[in-house]
Structures are given as structure tokens and as C-alpha cells.
Amino acid sequence: MWEKMTHEIRKVAKEALGESRGFGPRGEESRWSNKSVQSKVRNKEECFAERFMCKNVRIWENYKT
């Protein structure tokens, strides 16, 4: 019963969503990752690192922003 249900769920999902080979973009090859996004991610990572080195309210506000 479970195998049949699993098969049907996968069949419907494949028809609705298509099928991928299981490989996605790696690193900077992402379709949405441009220079603006990369700089914002890098800034957030730096703020995150600062946050745990120094428990300052201003740094926490920077990180949240």
C-alpha cells in the first residue's frame, strides 16, 4: 500500500513540477547571485562574526539590519 501511494505521489509531483537531475548551481554560479547580493551576504557574515566577538547593542542592530 505504501509503495503504491509513494509511486503515485511521486508521479503527480513529477508531472506538476518536472524533474531535476539533482544538481544545483554551486557557489557564485547561482542564477540570482549577482554582485549586489554577494556584497550583502558578505556584509551580513561580517556583522554576524562581530556580533559574537563583542556583545554590543549597536553591532546587534547592524546585524539585524
Number of C-alpha atoms within 10 A of each C-alpha: 6 7 8 9 10 10 12 12 12 12 12 11 12 12 10 9 8 9 9 8 5 5 6 9 8 7 7 11 10 10 7 9 13 11 10 9 11 13 12 11 13 12 14 16 13 12 19 16 13 16 18 11 10 10 10 11 10 10 18 16 11 14 17 10 8
